[in-house]
């Protein structure tokens, strides 16, 4: 049995993280593993269960830092693998493609209290995944080195689809995501400062992304970019279908394209997990008026970020990518 080590989120940014994001369901934060990945204190309870999760040959993991396009990709992947079963796709995404570490984000013992009526996939996400029938589709925002060991070691035929997106767009979308799912009392400047100082959930961002990019030669990992999905979704659908061993005809691609259009996705209750909106309001203490699929832009930062923040993000990115063989122009 392998054990995940952890330590406090120390110093000024740890204090700011607690100040802006703690709640009755999520009282404190820790850094986990070799990268110091930021998660709540409650992740400690399931970290080893995730590492030691038994992987099946027909598992598909959809991985990526929050707001990198994972929800959109989940719907694409599930529909391809399930022969465009759009009726089956009406089942909430959290059931069809559960979020592996969900019950490590909040106080699961509190959340399972019947008075809240939270579904099991929220307060026992790992147990829910273990009992799913095959083939399983599983989402996670964890870095590669915190995935189940059998998956890391390539001991099965399981596949990984990794999503990434321009970090400036990720950051802008992430603060909205935080406000939808978790308490967030930070303004944009405070949030962005925490982001580039590796003090938001699932950070450090670049270290997370690089754990996957370093696996580019692995035949069981498909790397996708949100910007490419926006630019040429038909090609991405065909590429993904080939990777999954489920080739589609041109007619099937056209049908799936319509289903995956942003307007359809924004109004898709299953993808937006509208069934959980009331639960998010309990977790955040706020009225939820937004959707998971919000504006779906690539390059939206050009209109929204100040020149100073563009400079700060670019300088930070160049520093993080130094010596990796990846340049800012690649992003």
Secondary structure in CASP SS format (residue, H / E / C, confidence):
PFRMAT SS
TARGET T0000
AUTHOR 0000-0000-0000
METHOD secondary structure of the structure
MODEL  1
X C 1.00
X C 1.00
X C 1.00
X C 1.00
X C 1.00
X E 1.00
X E 1.00
X E 1.00
X C 1.00
X C 1.00
X H 1.00
X H 1.00
X H 1.00
X H 1.00
X H 1.00
X H 1.00
X H 1.00
X H 1.00
X H 1.00
X H 1.00
X H 1.00
X C 1.00
X E 1.00
X C 1.00
X C 1.00
X E 1.00
X C 1.00
X C 1.00
X E 1.00
X E 1.00
X E 1.00
X E 1.00
X C 1.00
X C 1.00
X C 1.00
X C 1.00
X E 1.00
X E 1.00
X E 1.00
X E 1.00
X H 1.00
X H 1.00
X H 1.00
X H 1.00
X H 1.00
X C 1.00
X H 1.00
X H 1.00
X H 1.00
X H 1.00
X H 1.00
X C 1.00
X C 1.00
X C 1.00
X C 1.00
X C 1.00
X C 1.00
X C 1.00
X C 1.00
X E 1.00
X E 1.00
X E 1.00
X E 1.00
X C 1.00
X C 1.00
X C 1.00
X C 1.00
X C 1.00
X C 1.00
X H 1.00
X H 1.00
X H 1.00
X H 1.00
X H 1.00
X H 1.00
X H 1.00
X H 1.00
X H 1.00
X H 1.00
X H 1.00
X H 1.00
X C 1.00
X C 1.00
X C 1.00
X C 1.00
X C 1.00
X C 1.00
X H 1.00
X H 1.00
X H 1.00
X C 1.00
X C 1.00
X H 1.00
X H 1.00
X H 1.00
X H 1.00
X C 1.00
X C 1.00
X E 1.00
X C 1.00
X C 1.00
X H 1.00
X H 1.00
X H 1.00
X C 1.00
X C 1.00
X C 1.00
X H 1.00
X H 1.00
X H 1.00
X H 1.00
X C 1.00
X C 1.00
X C 1.00
X C 1.00
X C 1.00
X C 1.00
X C 1.00
X C 1.00
X H 1.00
X H 1.00
X H 1.00
X H 1.00
X C 1.00
X H 1.00
X H 1.00
X H 1.00
X H 1.00
X H 1.00
X H 1.00
X C 1.00
X C 1.00
X C 1.00
X C 1.00
X C 1.00
X C 1.00
X E 1.00
X E 1.00
X E 1.00
X E 1.00
X C 1.00
X C 1.00
X C 1.00
X H 1.00
X H 1.00
X H 1.00
X C 1.00
X C 1.00
X H 1.00
X H 1.00
X H 1.00
X H 1.00
X C 1.00
X C 1.00
X C 1.00
X C 1.00
X C 1.00
X C 1.00
X E 1.00
X E 1.00
X E 1.00
X E 1.00
X E 1.00
X E 1.00
X C 1.00
X C 1.00
X H 1.00
X H 1.00
X H 1.00
X H 1.00
X H 1.00
X H 1.00
X H 1.00
X H 1.00
X H 1.00
X H 1.00
X H 1.00
X H 1.00
X H 1.00
X H 1.00
X H 1.00
X C 1.00
X C 1.00
X C 1.00
X C 1.00
X C 1.00
X C 1.00
X H 1.00
X H 1.00
X H 1.00
X H 1.00
X H 1.00
X H 1.00
X H 1.00
X H 1.00
X H 1.00
X C 1.00
X C 1.00
X C 1.00
X C 1.00
X C 1.00
X C 1.00
X C 1.00
X C 1.00
X H 1.00
X H 1.00
X H 1.00
X H 1.00
X H 1.00
X H 1.00
X H 1.00
X H 1.00
X H 1.00
X C 1.00
X C 1.00
X C 1.00
X C 1.00
X C 1.00
X C 1.00
X C 1.00
X E 1.00
X E 1.00
X E 1.00
X E 1.00
X E 1.00
X H 1.00
X H 1.00
X H 1.00
X H 1.00
X H 1.00
X H 1.00
X C 1.00
X H 1.00
X H 1.00
X H 1.00
X H 1.00
X H 1.00
X H 1.00
X H 1.00
X H 1.00
X H 1.00
X H 1.00
X H 1.00
X H 1.00
X C 1.00
X C 1.00
X C 1.00
X C 1.00
X C 1.00
X H 1.00
X H 1.00
X H 1.00
X H 1.00
X H 1.00
X H 1.00
X H 1.00
X H 1.00
X H 1.00
X H 1.00
X H 1.00
X C 1.00
X H 1.00
X H 1.00
X H 1.00
X H 1.00
X H 1.00
X C 1.00
X C 1.00
X C 1.00
X C 1.00
X C 1.00
X C 1.00
X C 1.00
X H 1.00
X H 1.00
X H 1.00
X H 1.00
X H 1.00
X H 1.00
X H 1.00
X H 1.00
X H 1.00
X H 1.00
X H 1.00
X C 1.00
X C 1.00
X C 1.00
X C 1.00
X C 1.00
X C 1.00
X C 1.00
X C 1.00
X C 1.00
X C 1.00
X C 1.00
X C 1.00
X C 1.00
X C 1.00
X C 1.00
X C 1.00
X H 1.00
X H 1.00
X H 1.00
X H 1.00
X C 1.00
X C 1.00
X H 1.00
X H 1.00
X H 1.00
X H 1.00
X H 1.00
X H 1.00
X H 1.00
X H 1.00
X H 1.00
X H 1.00
X H 1.00
X H 1.00
X H 1.00
X H 1.00
X H 1.00
X C 1.00
X C 1.00
X C 1.00
X C 1.00
X C 1.00
X C 1.00
X H 1.00
X H 1.00
X H 1.00
X C 1.00
END
